[in-house]
Amino acid sequence: MYLKTYANFAPQKNWLIINPMRQLITLCFILIFQVFSFASKPTEDVSTENLDRKELMKREIKEVISHHLVDSYDFTILSDKEGHHYGFPLPVILFDNGLKIFSSSEFHHGEKVVEKGGQYYAIYHGKIYKTDAQGTIHHNEKHIVTNERPLDLSITKNVVMIIITGLLMLWLFASLAKSYAKNNGVPKGFGRFFEPLVMYIKDEIAIPNIGEKRYKLYMPYLLTVFFFIWILNMFGLTPLGVNVTGNIAVTFGLAILTFLITNFTGKKDYWKHLFDPLGDSMPWIAKIPLYIILIPIEILGVFIKPFSLLIRLYANMSAGHVVLMSLIGLIFIFQSWVGGPMSFALTFVIVLIKVMVCLLQAYIFTMLSALYFGMASEEHDHGHEHETAH
């Protein structure tokens, strides 16, 4: 049809015959226009039922995203539309008038109430609450759950991934150490891949920020936190549906460790700068009005630094998972052969970016931790400064 149209049109426009490339460009534009008009043209069965199906699909995608972000009491690997889950349960450990241990399979993925020792427990939004036999959840005027919560020491999905990551790191670094010992300091196997990362953390992060004299004290923590965050971030890209570093409790724990190490290893110059930031630059009488403002700011900065660590890691990884899962959901929402491949291509690009972000977030957390350690352990040669002043 298009060739017949051009055959009728060509004698009237000689420039199309003279330049075949223009014919090809014009044909491409017409084909693209027809493709998009076909893809966007409503089909005959577009009805209220079809719209309801799309709304239901959007709701299911939101539920999948929320399920992917939150922790759970079972390790679900696959699930289907009929509600069947394929995975394995995890142990629930509660302390409520005694120790109560049972399998999470008794909750039937949150659909049933569990009775133990005369107490009833139900899962609501990923948390266990004490309820009645019917599993009633009470809310206040602000829609906050008012049910009492037992002391929860359960082995959740995130805990399982932390244990797996810890065992993997022990095996990797034990193998790397044995490889160094057997081959006179030359690693083999996986060690050849991890050695440049270890040397980079030592030469480009620890020594420049902490110093040649003190960096060895902090190297075990810096190496541990870097590989711990990186490996967990990479696990988050797998179909296992884990989001450990997107859990604010995990990032809070890592930030607390940095906070404790920073303050417990801080030298006297660190504490002197905290409570006497102006030093000997002016008499105490003149500094008192300024210190009413400066000292609270310095003390607040001690807590803001680890807080920025936990928020940066938590927000970036959570946002990345939401974007990635949303793009995957668009593949099912766009019921056309144009929208689906476009969403797939964009998802593939975002996955590549996420691989870089996983490494980048581990690097940023390690770099800032080393910077805080260097600020806390820095010592000034006051005697040398006094001699120079004279």
Residue pairs with C-beta under 8 A, 6 or more apart in sequence:
2 27
2 30
2 31
6 16
6 23
6 27
9 16
10 16
10 17
10 23
15 22
16 22
16 23
16 26
35 338
36 338
39 336
39 337
39 338
39 339
40 336
54 333
57 332
57 333
58 329
58 333
61 325
61 326
61 329
61 332
61 333
64 325
64 329
65 321
65 322
65 325
65 326
65 329
67 241
68 241
68 243
68 321
68 325
69 243
69 246
69 318
69 321
69 322
70 125
70 126
70 243
71 126
71 156
71 157
71 158
71 247
72 126
72 156
72 157
73 89
73 90
73 92
73 104
73 107
73 123
73 128
73 154
73 156
73 157
74 85
74 87
74 88
74 89
74 90
74 104
74 105
74 109
74 157
75 87
75 88
75 89
75 90
75 157
75 160
76 85
76 86
76 87
76 109
76 241
77 86
77 87
77 239
77 240
77 241
78 85
78 86
78 87
79 85
79 86
85 109
89 103
89 104
89 105
90 103
90 104
90 154
90 155
90 156
90 157
90 160
91 101
91 102
91 103
91 104
91 154
91 155
92 100
92 101
92 102
92 103
92 104
92 106
92 107
92 128
92 154
93 99
93 100
93 101
93 152
93 153
93 154
93 155
94 100
94 101
94 116
94 121
94 128
94 150
94 151
94 152
94 153
94 154
95 150
95 151
95 153
96 117
96 119
96 130
96 150
96 151
97 117
97 119
98 117
100 116
100 117
100 119
100 150
102 114
102 116
104 154
106 112
106 114
107 114
107 122
107 123
110 122
110 123
110 124
112 135
113 120
113 121
113 122
113 131
113 133
113 134
113 135
114 120
114 121
114 122
115 121
115 133
119 130
119 150
120 130
120 131
120 132
120 133
120 135
121 128
121 129
121 130
121 131
121 150
122 128
122 129
122 131
122 135
122 137
123 129
124 137
124 145
124 147
125 145
127 149
127 152
128 149
128 150
128 152
128 154
129 137
129 145
129 147
129 148
129 149
130 147
130 148
130 149
130 150
131 137
131 147
137 145
137 147
138 145
138 146
138 147
139 145
139 146
140 146
157 242
158 242
158 243
158 244
158 247
158 250
161 232
161 235
161 240
161 242
161 244
162 232
162 244
162 250
164 235
165 228
165 231
165 232
165 235
165 244
166 228
168 231
169 224
169 227
169 228
169 231
172 190
172 194
172 227
173 194
175 189
175 190
175 191
176 187
176 190
176 191
176 194
176 195
176 198
179 186
179 187
179 188
179 189
179 191
180 186
180 187
180 191
187 194
187 195
197 226
197 227
198 223
201 219
201 222
201 223
201 226
201 366
202 215
202 219
205 222
205 363
205 366
205 367
205 370
206 215
206 218
206 219
206 222
206 370
207 215
209 367
209 370
209 371
209 373
209 374
210 218
210 370
210 373
210 374
210 377
211 374
211 377
211 378
214 374
214 377
217 265
217 377
218 261
218 265
218 370
218 373
221 257
221 261
221 369
222 366
222 369
222 370
225 254
225 257
225 258
225 362
225 365
225 366
225 369
226 362
226 363
226 365
226 366
227 362
228 254
229 245
229 254
229 313
229 361
229 362
229 365
229 366
230 358
230 359
230 362
232 242
232 244
232 245
232 250
233 245
233 317
233 357
233 358
233 359
233 361
233 362
234 355
234 358
235 242
235 244
236 242
236 243
236 244
236 245
236 246
236 317
236 321
236 358
237 351
237 354
237 355
237 358
243 317
243 318
243 321
244 250
245 251
245 313
245 314
245 317
245 361
246 314
246 317
246 318
246 321
247 314
248 310
248 314
251 309
251 310
251 311
251 313
251 314
252 310
254 309
254 310
254 313
254 365
255 306
255 307
255 309
255 310
256 306
258 306
258 309
258 369
258 372
259 302
259 303
259 305
259 306
261 369
261 373
262 305
262 306
262 372
262 373
262 375
262 376
263 302
263 376
265 373
265 376
265 377
266 376
266 377
267 376
267 377
267 378
267 379
269 378
269 379
269 380
270 375
270 376
270 377
270 378
272 279
273 279
273 298
274 295
274 298
274 299
274 302
275 295
275 298
276 287
277 291
277 294
277 295
277 298
278 287
278 290
278 291
278 294
305 368
305 372
308 368
309 365
309 368
309 369
312 361
312 364
312 365
313 361
313 364
313 365
316 357
316 361
317 357
317 361
320 354
320 357
323 350
324 347
324 350
324 351
324 354
327 343
327 346
327 347
327 350
328 343
328 347
330 339
330 343
331 340
331 343
331 344
331 347
333 339
334 340
334 342
334 343
